[in-house]
């Protein structure tokens, strides 16, 4: 049942629980119990909103920064990651296989703000060897959702 | 001037429902629950394969029976899903939708006067196709109390010495009915006893919500008397690609192929390349769509219960077939008023045979939001009707 609930709410966390139970063919109380359990177990980490900021007129700049580090004695990657993700302006941190170690996703109001974070905070960490900042120019798809307006139903109304 | 027309064609009734369809199709602001095709786009990997084949310039005819790779995949798929083996070289052909397969199967099997048993309510093309093939359609009226399944008794009662072919349209459009193994076993016995054949239209085989679909061809002694028809439209949301297939014993298939060869040549090449990807890599897509349909199905069944609208629980396709007899109107009157007063389009059950009277076909090939809005309007409408009464 967990997988079914998660699959559903990953796409629509605002679904009415009663309706969700009906659609899954289970009891509402069971759905509620599972949700609470998964929240407690931190399987469900939040119920966020997917926003297309481009359409709001509010300025946002997002950068994906490739970071190479030397994991330090007694610190490992997790500790280095922690030092990075504790900054509130950092949106996401991933440990990456391949040519660099961390992918850090950073949100700021301006280009300068991001540049400043990279030069003042990120690059100055002892374990950081190098950074490469990639600015996002346009977001096409996020969380499995295409940002462009969904297309209209073009089927003819009546087909036997 | 002489009459240019064939009397046999002129005599085929144009669907009486056509007028209603035309009204709906012109109404811009109506919500429709009348569509008999998936609301999903064809999965991208399938479209991509079609595009790739065009880029490669694969724009020629294929062999009449279809691309070898596709026939092989069909054979494997049917074996994997339905546990019956068809030799891709002699027992599988690719058609222009399931529709063409229905047509040519009947033409290949019927002699003038042969009776074709057609359970109704069912898809609109069996009856005209039987007539076009010089056959005589004999309607079996399915009953709601049997959940619109075909029973052994109903079949036996309809068989005469002239009976040649039984159409088996399950999972069913418009009722959503399915036939489970035990139901099919009973039918198979009668079919063998009376030495008749079966045209099994299994276009909705991937959309069942109880157990996995069973084909009658997989039952003992039935493969040699069955033409199994399936296609890509419903399972892979590929209606516009116009691609289906038929699996049948060599003696029948060879004759079907002859008609196909002269009338059609071959199914669309681009679609055939795309369909290879559907069968090789499409299982997850189908599973996702099935889950989504199933969620909507449960929701509709629940809402109808809330509204106290009589309806058996359908376990196949993407239709639900509520009974509206309590309102004392014909299906068409109900559909018309519902359209005028609440701007929601549903298909009167009579579009699928006279015994569809008193029922509506509601399609759930729509987003949940669309369904919810339409059901609110339906609830409002039937409350009003009950108050009027």
Interface residues (C-beta under 8 A of the other chain):
Chain A: X4 X7 X8 X19 X22 X23 X24 X25 X153 X155 X156 X157 X158 X159 X160
Chain B: X15 X17 X20 X21 X24 X25 X27 X30 X32 X34 X35 X36 X37 X39 X123 X124 X173 X174 X291 X295 X296 X298 X299 X302 X345 X347 X351 X352 X368
